[in-house]
Amino acid sequence: MTTVLAPVAGAAIGLAAVPDPVFSQAMVGPGTAIDPLRQPVEALAPISGTIVKLHPHAYVVVGDDGRGVLVHLGIDTVQLKGEGFRLLASEGDRVGVGQPVVAWDPAAVEAGGRSPVCPVVALDAVAGSVGEVAEGRVNAGDPLFEWS
């Protein structure tokens, strides 16, 4: 069992509410999404492990058990080419759960016409393996879902 923690504070809204079919239809895996507070924030590692992919707008942390969790900071934010994001870690780094990975401002993303909603996805997870999904208000570092 892996407990995946919230990388940012906000409202847990579920993947179905994400304005992108890749996430809303769980094409990359099950999980949930957070509608973040509109303030500058440091997005955290949702599990302990190694950062195997790190872009300004998204990152993947793989735990020692081989399970990877994707955190995507906003929708269509790849179009920003890193503007408004600051990397606080590097690809290949070992991180502890709750360690800051990327600094960003959801309000600035929204002001630019993009959704700041953050999908948090259990990569390559089988259907039904994600449960106890948080609903409503979450703080960064709170349990977000269980991956069995």
Summary of the structure (lengths in Angstrom):
residues: 148
radius of gyration: 13.5
end to end distance: 4.5
largest distance: 38.9
contacts: 519
relative contact order: 0.31
helix: 11%
strand: 40%
